[in-house]
């Protein structure tokens, strides 16, 4: 069934007014008509079954027939800190990290970054649109935020409030992920740092360790940055989130 995002301010009782880009998608792309059934999800975590009552040039009026709060958001709040990669690799990272339940995505620049903060900022609006589309497609009831690019030092400070803090990389001195989980309590939030194509400098690794990050390996093979990001999020979600729940 077609699924659309709507703000709670656009819902009054059992009447909803779908506007903007979501209205245009309903009318121009999907070409829905009066009487068609739709699903709406709002910014309070509610999902609503509805029927299109009428279409005006700018608004679709929907009658809500049922509402509930589905349990589709992970109990683990994951923030993915991704070293800015080159090209369109970040598009894939944002899309798949959203599907995996990531709460927020923060691009960052570091010593060996190829991408720049200015380039990241110019793409952030597109990345947010990708996150929005991926949330709709995957049935999520929350849309992750793609935040402005930070420096590596800034993300270490930003991540200080997270219960679990992990930096994934292929260097020496790393700990297998299973060992990190075995000696940790169940986390309510996790900061996951994945470097850019060039990896991390020795100073950055030392700074992360001093900031309380576990240095975690991803096996014997070297993974591309976009692959490493998705493997890291998957591991963390399976360990402390809801990926393996029935």
VEXNUVO-341188 format. One record per residue: residue in three letters; y, z, x of N, C-alpha, C in turn. Coordinates in steps of 0.05 Angstrom, whole numbers, plus 5000, padded with zeros to 4 digits. Layout:
REM VEXNUVO-341188
Ala_Y_Z_X_Y_Z_X_Y_Z_X
...
This chain:
REM VEXNUVO-341188
Unk_4976_5000_5017_5000_5000_5000_5025_5000_5018
Unk_5046_4985_5011_5070_4984_5027_5082_5012_5030
Unk_5092_5018_5054_5102_5045_5060_5130_5043_5070
Unk_5148_5061_5060_5176_5060_5067_5187_5087_5072
Unk_5205_5089_5091_5219_5114_5097_5243_5117_5079
Unk_5247_5141_5069_5271_5147_5053_5281_5175_5059
Unk_5307_5179_5060_5318_5206_5065_5318_5222_5039
Unk_5315_5248_5042_5313_5265_5018_5339_5264_5002
Unk_5361_5257_5015_5387_5255_5000_5387_5231_4981
Unk_5367_5213_4984_5365_5190_4967_5344_5193_4945
Unk_5335_5218_4941_5316_5225_4921_5328_5246_4902
Unk_5327_5241_4877_5337_5260_4856_5315_5262_4835
Unk_5302_5285_4835_5280_5289_4816_5258_5269_4822
Unk_5251_5253_4801_5231_5232_4805_5242_5205_4809
Unk_5268_5204_4816_5282_5178_4820_5290_5175_4850
Unk_5283_5153_4862_5289_5147_4890_5304_5121_4892
Unk_5324_5120_4910_5339_5096_4915_5335_5087_4943
Unk_5320_5065_4946_5314_5055_4973_5335_5034_4981
Unk_5348_5040_5005_5370_5023_5013_5367_5013_5042
Unk_5387_4999_5051_5388_4991_5079_5365_4973_5088
Unk_5356_4977_5113_5335_4960_5124_5309_4963_5109
Unk_5303_4986_5099_5278_4990_5084_5279_4974_5058
Unk_5302_4973_5045_5305_4957_5021_5301_4927_5027
Unk_5314_4918_5049_5312_4890_5057_5283_4883_5064
Unk_5269_4901_5076_5240_4896_5083_5224_4893_5057
Unk_5230_4911_5038_5216_4910_5012_5221_4884_4997
Unk_5246_4876_4997_5254_4853_4980_5249_4826_4994
Unk_5259_4824_5019_5259_4798_5032_5234_4792_5048
Unk_5221_4812_5059_5197_4808_5075_5172_4810_5058
Unk_5169_4832_5044_5145_4836_5028_5148_4824_5000
Unk_5173_4818_4992_5178_4805_4966_5165_4821_4942
Unk_5169_4847_4943_5159_4863_4921_5176_4859_4896
Unk_5164_4865_4873_5177_4861_4848_5175_4887_4831
Unk_5189_4887_4808_5187_4909_4790_5158_4913_4781
Unk_5150_4938_4781_5122_4945_4773_5103_4948_4797
Unk_5112_4939_4821_5095_4941_4845_5094_4971_4854
Unk_5071_4979_4864_5068_5006_4873_5075_5008_4903
Unk_5088_5030_4910_5096_5035_4938_5091_5064_4946
Unk_5091_5069_4971_5090_5096_4982_5116_5101_4998
Unk_5128_5123_4992_5152_5132_5007_5146_5157_5023
Unk_5158_5159_5047_5156_5184_5062_5184_5191_5071
Unk_5190_5218_5070_5218_5226_5074_5220_5243_5100
Unk_5245_5251_5105_5251_5266_5130_5245_5296_5128
Unk_5231_5304_5106_5223_5331_5103_5192_5334_5104
Unk_5179_5312_5112_5150_5312_5114_5135_5307_5088
Unk_5149_5300_5067_5136_5294_5041_5129_5264_5039
Unk_5107_5259_5025_5100_5232_5019_5099_5229_4988
Unk_5109_5206_4978_5112_5202_4950_5099_5175_4941
Unk_5083_5176_4921_5073_5152_4908_5094_5144_4887
Unk_5099_5118_4885_5119_5109_4867_5115_5081_4857
Unk_5132_5074_4837_5131_5047_4825_5160_5036_4825
Unk_5163_5011_4833_5189_4998_4833_5198_4994_4804
Unk_5221_5006_4797_5232_5003_4770_5250_4979_4768
Unk_5268_4977_4788_5288_4955_4787_5298_4948_4814
Unk_5308_4924_4817_5319_4914_4843_5347_4904_4838
Unk_5366_4915_4852_5393_4905_4852_5398_4890_4878
Unk_5421_4879_4883_5426_4865_4908_5423_4883_4933
Unk_5426_4909_4931_5425_4926_4954_5407_4951_4952
Unk_5396_4955_4929_5380_4980_4924_5355_4973_4908
Unk_5333_4986_4916_5309_4986_4899_5306_5014_4887
Unk_5305_5014_4860_5302_5040_4846_5272_5044_4842
Unk_5262_5067_4851_5234_5073_4850_5230_5099_4833
Unk_5210_5098_4815_5202_5122_4801_5179_5136_4816
Unk_5183_5161_4824_5163_5176_4838_5142_5187_4818
Unk_5117_5181_4823_5096_5190_4804_5080_5214_4815
Unk_5081_5218_4842_5066_5241_4853_5078_5246_4881
Unk_5077_5271_4889_5087_5278_4916_5069_5299_4929
Unk_5066_5297_4955_5051_5317_4969_5059_5317_4999
Unk_5050_5337_5013_5057_5340_5042_5031_5336_5058
Unk_5025_5312_5066_5000_5308_5081_5001_5320_5109
Unk_4978_5329_5118_4976_5342_5145_4969_5321_5165
Unk_4989_5305_5172_4984_5283_5192_4999_5288_5218
Unk_5016_5308_5220_5030_5314_5244_5015_5334_5261
Unk_5014_5330_5287_4999_5347_5305_5011_5375_5307
Unk_4995_5396_5309_5006_5422_5314_5017_5425_5342
Unk_5012_5405_5359_5022_5405_5387_5046_5387_5389
Unk_5069_5398_5396_5093_5382_5399_5094_5371_5427
Unk_5088_5346_5430_5087_5332_5456_5113_5317_5461
Unk_5125_5323_5484_5147_5306_5494_5137_5290_5517
Unk_5138_5264_5515_5130_5247_5537_5154_5239_5553
Unk_5154_5247_5579_5175_5239_5597_5164_5216_5614
Unk_5175_5192_5609_5164_5168_5621_5184_5156_5641
Unk_5175_5153_5666_5192_5139_5685_5197_5111_5676
Unk_5223_5103_5677_5231_5077_5666_5216_5054_5680
Unk_5199_5039_5666_5184_5017_5679_5200_4991_5677
Unk_5191_4971_5690_5204_4945_5689_5195_4929_5665
Unk_5211_4909_5658_5203_4891_5636_5201_4905_5609
Unk_5181_4898_5594_5177_4908_5567_5154_4928_5565
Unk_5147_4939_5587_5124_4958_5587_5130_4983_5569
Unk_5156_4991_5569_5163_5014_5553_5159_5009_5524
Unk_5160_4984_5515_5155_4978_5486_5127_4988_5479
Unk_5108_4981_5496_5080_4989_5490_5077_5019_5491
Unk_5089_5032_5511_5088_5061_5513_5098_5075_5488
Unk_5122_5066_5479_5134_5078_5455_5116_5074_5430
Unk_5107_5050_5427_5090_5044_5403_5065_5061_5403
Unk_5050_5061_5424_5024_5075_5425_5027_5105_5426
Unk_5048_5115_5440_5052_5143_5441_5060_5154_5414
Unk_5074_5138_5398_5080_5145_5370_5055_5147_5354
Unk_5037_5127_5356_5012_5127_5341_4995_5152_5349
Unk_4997_5160_5373_4981_5183_5383_4994_5210_5375
Unk_5017_5210_5362_5029_5234_5352_5050_5248_5369
Unk_5060_5233_5389_5081_5244_5406_5106_5252_5390
Unk_5117_5275_5397_5140_5285_5382_5167_5273_5391
Unk_5169_5269_5417_5194_5257_5429_5187_5242_5454
Unk_5203_5222_5461_5199_5205_5485_5225_5205_5500
Unk_5223_5212_5526_5247_5213_5542_5244_5195_5567
Unk_5257_5173_5569_5256_5157_5593_5272_5171_5616
Unk_5263_5167_5640_5277_5180_5662_5277_5162_5687
Unk_5297_5166_5704_5298_5152_5729_5291_5171_5752
Unk_5280_5161_5773_5272_5178_5796_5274_5162_5822
Unk_5265_5173_5843_5270_5161_5870_5259_5133_5872
Unk_5236_5128_5859_5223_5102_5862_5224_5085_5837
Unk_5242_5092_5819_5244_5077_5794_5253_5048_5799
Unk_5242_5030_5785_5252_5002_5785_5273_4998_5763
Unk_5267_5009_5740_5287_5008_5718_5310_5028_5723
Unk_5332_5022_5711_5356_5039_5714_5363_5053_5687
Unk_5380_5074_5689_5388_5088_5666_5404_5070_5647
Unk_5421_5053_5659_5437_5035_5643_5420_5015_5627
Unk_5399_5005_5641_5381_4987_5628_5365_5001_5605
Unk_5358_5026_5611_5343_5041_5590_5361_5046_5566
Unk_5386_5053_5570_5403_5058_5548_5408_5033_5531
Unk_5409_5010_5544_5413_4985_5529_5389_4978_5512
Unk_5366_4990_5518_5341_4984_5503_5333_5006_5484
Unk_5348_5028_5485_5339_5052_5469_5339_5046_5439
Unk_5358_5031_5429_5358_5025_5401_5333_5010_5393
Unk_5325_4991_5410_5300_4976_5404_5276_4994_5405
Unk_5275_5012_5425_5253_5030_5427_5251_5048_5403
Unk_5274_5057_5392_5274_5074_5369_5263_5058_5344
Unk_5270_5033_5343_5260_5016_5321_5229_5013_5323
Unk_5220_5010_5348_5191_5008_5352_5177_5034_5344
Unk_5188_5057_5351_5177_5082_5343_5177_5085_5312
Unk_5198_5076_5300_5200_5076_5270_5178_5060_5258
Unk_5174_5035_5267_5153_5018_5256_5125_5029_5261
Unk_5121_5040_5285_5095_5051_5291_5088_5076_5275
Unk_5109_5092_5269_5105_5115_5252_5097_5107_5224
Unk_5110_5086_5213_5104_5076_5187_5075_5066_5186
Unk_5068_5050_5206_5042_5037_5206_5019_5057_5208
Unk_5024_5078_5224_5002_5097_5230_5001_5120_5209
Unk_5018_5119_5189_5016_5139_5168_5029_5166_5175
Unk_5045_5166_5196_5059_5191_5204_5080_5199_5183
Unk_5086_5224_5182_5107_5234_5164_5132_5243_5180
Unk_5131_5238_5206_5155_5244_5223_5158_5221_5243
Unk_5182_5215_5250_5188_5193_5268_5197_5205_5295
Unk_5183_5200_5317_5192_5211_5342_5219_5201_5351
Unk_5233_5217_5365_5260_5210_5375_5258_5199_5403
Unk_5270_5176_5409_5272_5166_5436_5300_5175_5446
Unk_5300_5193_5465_5324_5205_5475_5337_5189_5497
Unk_5363_5194_5503_5376_5180_5525_5362_5185_5552
Unk_5364_5166_5570_5351_5169_5596_5363_5193_5612
Unk_5345_5207_5626_5353_5229_5643_5346_5223_5672
Unk_5355_5240_5690_5346_5239_5717_5321_5257_5719
Unk_5307_5254_5741_5283_5271_5745_5289_5300_5745
Unk_5311_5308_5758_5319_5336_5759_5325_5346_5731
Unk_5338_5329_5715_5346_5338_5688_5321_5342_5671
Unk_5301_5326_5674_5278_5330_5656_5262_5355_5663
Unk_5263_5363_5689_5250_5388_5696_5263_5411_5682
Unk_5289_5410_5680_5304_5431_5665_5298_5429_5635
Unk_5299_5405_5624_5294_5401_5596_5267_5411_5587
Unk_5247_5408_5605_5220_5414_5598_5213_5443_5601
Unk_5232_5460_5610_5226_5488_5615_5216_5503_5591
Unk_5224_5495_5567_5216_5509_5543_5188_5503_5533
Unk_5175_5483_5544_5148_5476_5536_5128_5496_5547
Unk_5107_5501_5530_5086_5520_5539_5070_5507_5561
Unk_5060_5483_5557_5045_5468_5577_5063_5448_5590
Unk_5062_5447_5617_5079_5428_5632_5061_5414_5652
Unk_5058_5388_5649_5040_5373_5666_5053_5348_5677
Unk_5049_5344_5703_5058_5319_5716_5033_5304_5725
Unk_5029_5280_5714_5006_5264_5720_5013_5244_5742
Unk_4997_5244_5763_5001_5224_5784_4976_5221_5802
Unk_4977_5201_5819_4953_5195_5834_4953_5206_5863
Unk_4971_5224_5869_4973_5234_5896_4953_5255_5903
Unk_4955_5267_5926_4937_5288_5935_4946_5315_5923
Unk_4928_5334_5923_4934_5360_5913_4934_5363_5882
Unk_4922_5344_5869_4922_5345_5839_4897_5361_5830
Unk_4899_5371_5805_4878_5386_5793_4866_5369_5770
Unk_4840_5368_5767_4828_5353_5745_4838_5365_5718
Unk_4842_5348_5698_4853_5358_5673_4835_5379_5660
Unk_4809_5376_5661_4791_5395_5649_4795_5423_5661
Unk_4801_5424_5687_4805_5450_5700_4831_5463_5690
Unk_4852_5446_5685_4877_5456_5675_4873_5468_5647
Unk_4857_5454_5630_4852_5464_5603_4836_5489_5604
Unk_4816_5491_5621_4798_5514_5623_4813_5540_5629
Unk_4834_5538_5645_4848_5562_5653_4874_5566_5637
Unk_4877_5551_5615_4902_5553_5599_4895_5562_5570
Unk_4914_5576_5558_4911_5583_5530_4919_5558_5514
Unk_4912_5558_5488_4919_5536_5471_4950_5534_5469
Unk_4960_5510_5475_4989_5507_5476_5000_5497_5449
Unk_5025_5506_5443_5038_5496_5419_5057_5473_5425
Unk_5064_5469_5451_5081_5447_5459_5073_5439_5487
Unk_5078_5414_5493_5070_5404_5520_5090_5383_5530
Unk_5098_5386_5555_5115_5366_5568_5096_5350_5587
Unk_5096_5324_5582_5079_5306_5597_5097_5287_5613
Unk_5095_5289_5640_5111_5271_5657_5093_5250_5669
Unk_5101_5225_5666_5087_5202_5679_5107_5186_5694
Unk_5102_5180_5719_5121_5167_5736_5123_5137_5731
Unk_5143_5124_5743_5146_5095_5742_5126_5081_5760
Unk_5128_5055_5763_5110_5040_5780_5108_5050_5808
Unk_5130_5060_5819_5130_5069_5847_5121_5097_5851
Unk_5115_5112_5829_5105_5139_5832_5128_5159_5838
Unk_5120_5181_5850_5140_5202_5856_5143_5206_5886
Unk_5166_5216_5893_5170_5223_5921_5159_5251_5926
Unk_5155_5258_5952_5144_5285_5958_5163_5306_5949
Unk_5189_5302_5950_5208_5322_5941_5206_5326_5911
Unk_5202_5304_5896_5200_5307_5867_5174_5322_5859
Unk_5153_5316_5872_5128_5331_5867_5131_5360_5872
Unk_5144_5367_5895_5149_5395_5902_5167_5408_5881
Unk_5187_5394_5872_5206_5405_5853_5192_5411_5826
Unk_5174_5392_5818_5159_5396_5793_5141_5420_5795
Unk_5127_5423_5817_5109_5445_5821_5125_5471_5821
Unk_5148_5472_5833_5165_5496_5834_5175_5503_5806
Unk_5177_5482_5788_5187_5486_5761_5164_5494_5742
Unk_5140_5498_5753_5118_5507_5736_5100_5485_5725
Unk_5103_5461_5736_5085_5439_5727_5059_5439_5741
Unk_5037_5435_5726_5011_5430_5738_5011_5401_5747
Unk_5000_5397_5771_4997_5369_5781_4970_5360_5774
Unk_4968_5339_5757_4943_5332_5745_4936_5303_5753
Unk_4911_5299_5760_4901_5273_5766_4888_5259_5742
Unk_4886_5233_5744_4874_5217_5723_4850_5201_5732
Unk_4834_5213_5750_4810_5201_5758_4813_5185_5784
Unk_4791_5172_5793_4791_5159_5819_4805_5132_5820
Unk_4813_5120_5797_4825_5094_5797_4855_5097_5793
Unk_4870_5079_5804_4900_5078_5801_4906_5064_5775
Unk_4920_5077_5757_4927_5066_5731_4956_5056_5731
Unk_4961_5034_5717_4988_5026_5713_5003_5047_5698
Unk_5030_5048_5701_5045_5069_5688_5042_5070_5658
Unk_5040_5047_5645_5037_5047_5616_5010_5056_5607
Unk_4989_5050_5624_4962_5061_5618_4961_5091_5623
Unk_4973_5100_5645_4973_5128_5651_4986_5145_5629
Unk_5008_5134_5618_5022_5149_5597_5005_5153_5573
Unk_4990_5133_5565_4974_5135_5541_4949_5151_5545
Unk_4938_5149_5569_4915_5166_5576_4923_5196_5576
Unk_4946_5201_5588_4956_5229_5590_4961_5241_5563
Unk_4975_5226_5545_4980_5236_5518_4954_5240_5503
Unk_4935_5222_5506_4909_5224_5492_4895_5250_5501
Unk_4894_5255_5527_4880_5278_5538_4893_5304_5527
Unk_4919_5305_5528_4933_5329_5518_4929_5333_5488
Unk_4931_5311_5473_4927_5313_5444_4899_5322_5437
Unk_4879_5312_5453_4852_5320_5447_4846_5349_5455
Unk_4860_5358_5475_4855_5386_5484_4868_5407_5467
Unk_4893_5402_5459_4909_5422_5445_4920_5413_5418
Unk_4917_5388_5412_4928_5377_5387_4907_5373_5366
Unk_4908_5349_5353_4891_5344_5331_4874_5319_5333
Unk_4873_5308_5357_4860_5282_5360_4830_5282_5354
Unk_4817_5305_5360_4788_5306_5355_4781_5323_5331
Unk_4801_5331_5315_4795_5347_5291_4783_5330_5269
Unk_4767_5342_5253_4755_5328_5230_4768_5338_5204
